[in-house]
Each structure stands twice: as structure tokens, then as C-alpha cells.
Amino acid sequence: MEKSVKRAAFSIIAGLAVHDKKAADLKFEEFFTIIKRESTDERNYVKKAVNWALRNIGKRNLTLNKKAICTAKEIKNIDSKSAKWIANDAIRELTSDKIQKRVKK
């Protein structure tokens, strides 16, 4: 798939995670499979967009935070530099004190 199409798709997911306040968790849980599958794309803009989508989903609430961290840990086990970067960055942010305080409110 073309880089700009993939990047746009994950950017839309990231945007929805922030702005669609009424969306059910299930809507976002369905994206974890796609995020995991596409985490091996080494193209910089795609990698960053995949990471952005994962992090934004994980910031919605405590339930999605836990599931996003779990997904990131699964991604970390994939033999890919891109996947490891995505996972490490997402885990670092989603487990930070700032984000944990926010999702526990």
C-alpha cells in the first residue's frame, strides 16, 4: 500500500481516538490487530503514524490503556526494528505517571 495512504489511515485513527468522545471502546479495540500487523512497516512516516494511533487509543481511558500496553508488549516481540521502536515508545508514554493519572480519573 502507498505510504501516504497508510499514514493517513493511522492518522485518522489517532484523530478519532482523541476527538470522538462518544465512540465505544470496541470501535478502537478492533484497530489493535491492524496496528500490530502494520507495525513492521519500516517507512518513517508510517511507523510514526502507527505509533501515534496506538498511543492515542491508549490515552482514552484505563481499559484501553491496559489493552494498548498489552498490544505494545506483543509488538515488542516481533522481529522488526520498526515494531520494537513503536512498542518501546508507546510503552514509555502509556505507562508514564502523567498518563496513568489521567486515565485513572
Backbone torsions as a table, in degrees:
resi	resn	phi	psi	omega
1	MET	NA	146.0	-179.9
2	GLU	-62.4	141.9	-177.0
3	LYS	-55.1	-46.9	-175.2
4	SER	-67.2	-29.7	178.2
5	VAL	-69.8	-46.2	178.4
6	LYS	-62.2	-45.4	-179.0
7	ARG	-60.4	-43.5	180.0
8	ALA	-62.9	-41.8	-178.8
9	ALA	-60.6	-47.3	-178.8
10	PHE	-71.8	-29.6	175.8
11	SER	-67.2	-37.6	177.0
12	ILE	-65.0	-42.7	177.3
13	ILE	-59.1	-45.9	179.9
14	ALA	-61.1	-42.6	179.5
15	GLY	-65.7	-42.6	177.7
16	LEU	-61.9	-38.6	-179.4
17	ALA	-60.8	-32.1	-179.2
18	VAL	-86.2	-42.4	-167.5
19	HIS	-100.5	-21.7	-179.1
20	ASP	-90.3	79.1	-173.5
21	LYS	-64.0	-25.6	-176.2
22	LYS	-90.6	-6.3	-177.1
23	ALA	-66.4	140.5	178.3
24	ALA	-73.9	152.9	178.5
25	ASP	-57.0	-37.6	-178.0
26	LEU	-56.5	-35.5	178.5
27	LYS	-57.7	-39.6	-178.1
28	PHE	-85.4	-30.9	177.9
29	GLU	-60.3	-32.1	179.5
30	GLU	-64.4	-23.8	-179.3
31	PHE	-77.5	-19.0	-177.2
32	PHE	-59.1	-38.5	178.6
33	THR	-63.0	-43.0	179.9
34	ILE	-68.1	-42.6	178.6
35	ILE	-59.4	-45.9	179.8
36	LYS	-62.0	-45.7	-178.2
37	ARG	-62.6	-40.0	-174.8
38	GLU	-90.2	0.2	-178.2
39	SER	-67.5	-12.3	-179.6
40	THR	-90.4	-1.6	178.2
41	ASP	-69.6	116.6	-173.9
42	GLU	-81.3	-8.3	-178.9
43	ARG	-67.3	129.4	-169.5
44	ASN	-54.5	-49.5	-176.9
45	TYR	-68.8	-32.6	176.9
46	VAL	-69.4	-46.9	179.6
47	LYS	-56.5	-44.7	-179.8
48	LYS	-66.4	-38.1	179.9
49	ALA	-69.3	-39.3	176.6
50	VAL	-60.7	-45.9	178.8
51	ASN	-61.5	-43.4	-179.3
52	TRP	-61.8	-44.6	178.8
53	ALA	-61.5	-46.5	-179.8
54	LEU	-60.7	-46.2	-179.2
55	ARG	-65.3	-42.4	-178.6
56	ASN	-67.7	-37.4	175.5
57	ILE	-62.2	-42.7	-178.7
58	GLY	-68.3	-12.6	179.2
59	LYS	-95.2	-3.6	-176.3
60	ARG	-67.7	-47.1	-178.4
61	ASN	-164.5	174.9	-175.1
62	LEU	-63.5	-40.7	-179.4
63	THR	-61.9	-49.9	-179.9
64	LEU	-69.5	-29.5	176.4
65	ASN	-61.0	-47.7	-180.0
66	LYS	-63.0	-40.8	-179.4
67	LYS	-70.2	-35.9	177.7
68	ALA	-67.4	-40.5	177.1
69	ILE	-63.7	-42.5	177.5
70	CYS	-61.2	-43.6	177.7
71	THR	-63.2	-42.2	178.6
72	ALA	-61.6	-38.9	178.4
73	LYS	-66.5	-35.8	175.5
74	GLU	-66.8	-41.9	179.3
75	ILE	-63.4	-36.1	-178.9
76	LYS	-60.2	-26.9	-179.5
77	ASN	-82.2	-5.8	178.7
78	ILE	-77.1	138.8	-179.4
79	ASP	-81.4	79.7	-178.8
80	SER	-158.1	133.7	177.8
81	LYS	-61.6	-42.3	-179.7
82	SER	-61.8	-47.1	-179.2
83	ALA	-61.3	-42.5	-179.5
84	LYS	-65.3	-39.6	178.2
85	TRP	-63.8	-47.5	179.3
86	ILE	-57.3	-49.5	-177.0
87	ALA	-62.4	-50.3	-177.9
88	ASN	-61.2	-42.7	-179.4
89	ASP	-66.3	-43.8	-179.7
90	ALA	-65.2	-44.7	179.8
91	ILE	-61.4	-43.8	-179.6
92	ARG	-58.5	-46.3	-177.9
93	GLU	-74.5	-45.5	-173.9
94	LEU	-70.2	-21.7	177.5
95	THR	-98.2	-0.5	-178.8
96	SER	-64.1	153.4	179.8
97	ASP	-56.8	-41.4	-177.6
98	LYS	-59.4	-49.7	-178.0
99	ILE	-71.2	-39.1	179.5
100	GLN	-62.1	-40.5	177.9
101	LYS	-64.4	-40.6	-177.6
102	ARG	-66.5	-43.8	-176.5
103	VAL	-76.6	-19.1	180.0
104	LYS	-84.9	-7.2	179.3
105	LYS	-75.1	NA	NA
